[in-house]
Amino acid sequence: MNLTANIPTQPTEIAERLYLDFDSFFATAEQYFNPALRGRPVGVMPIDSPHSGCIAVSREAKRMGVPAMASVAVARQHAPDIILVIARPDAYVRLHNRILEAIETCLPIANVRSIDELVCHLLPSEAAQPEILGRRIKQALADRFNPMLTCSIGIAKTELLAKIAAEMNKPDGLAILSSTDLPQRLAHLELNDLPGISKGMGARLANAGVTNFEALWGIGPKHARAIWGNIEGERFWNGLHGHHFERPETIKRMFGHSRMLPVDWRSTDKVHACARQLALSAARRLRRGDVRATKLTFGMRGGRSFSNSGKGKNQPRWGCEITFRPARDDRTFLHALSEGIARSTREARFSPRSVSVTLHGLEEAQAVQSDLFAVEIPQTDRFPCTATAKWERLSDTLDGLRSKHGPSAISLGPKDDVPGGYLGAKIAFGRIPDAADFNEAQTEDSATHFCSV
Ligand SMILES: [Mg+2]
């Protein structure tokens, strides 16, 4: 376990947040599930394709110089014997839930920030001995899981500072950052190393003459807001200077999915089959959210093309939005998608590399329920919905059967497999799928999916 120097002995007044971030989570999860992978360079890929890249690499691979998001070629260049496996989101989510249980034996979790990151709010009594608290959490995890499943913990006044502290000496780190250590203790950091400062934001800061941590520390909150162009700048300034500035809870505004298409999935039929499964999966998630959608957006992107001079051109994009009465049934969404597909065949003049389907324009189910159930909707409407209530009941019945007998039990129309599998259950930042999001049978923990390329 790494410990930074200068751990304050009495940091009671500063330690209000504990941030915990697992190290190389997807890769160490695979090593945890499969002992044969332990101690070896491992890369986790989203789909079984030589054109894909790693979404996580093990610490052994990192030590050999493999970058976190390496392509297959780059990964093999640095680590010729790297073992490439295909991501298994269902297994990672199950592990995530077991991890939360273990941590909660030590400390209540305030917010789960992603599948491998979470934050706890500390009481003064808990904050009094932050190092002991950090070690206790690590011990609880080591007792339940293999020691390779390590995390880095940061403890500081605000969530932002605690997250920065968690990054300070990965892997298996424990760092306590006191406000009195600032700005000196972070002076060596590149601005792009700070959470919330992307490459683009780094460029905006540079334009404003802010090129190092000391300069960033010196700007005021209004200046930060002006550079960021929105409230996020002020939020960042407050977090950095030890003031809590909690984010309001985000309201769900859309249910959508997108999918990269391997070469053999770019024919018109397959693109449409994939879009159909994306729409059905988004619809199932929408119904669980107890809302109705009034819009469906169908979009496609092509690949980057190159001119004779070798200059890359922008990826072609096409998309359309179809509107309809507030709906939550598969049939309405598939009708809307059919309309979108018909338009795409007329208008989109490129071979798609990815497709996306989004249901949005959400309304509370309760707010429109009386309209839908009290009267039969006339057929003159946007879609032939004379039996909307029946189609809604059918969709609910299909959802119920799938949840009882498994995701393959029944579907409206053919259930095509889609590239990469795990439809509806990609792990995005801030959204952890739960068991009902998975549309395929769950995998065994130990059933590593090896990459075939
Ligand atoms: Mg992590």
Residues whose N, C-alpha, C, O or C-beta is under 5 A from the ligand:
A	BS01	MG	D21 F22 D23 S24 F25 D116
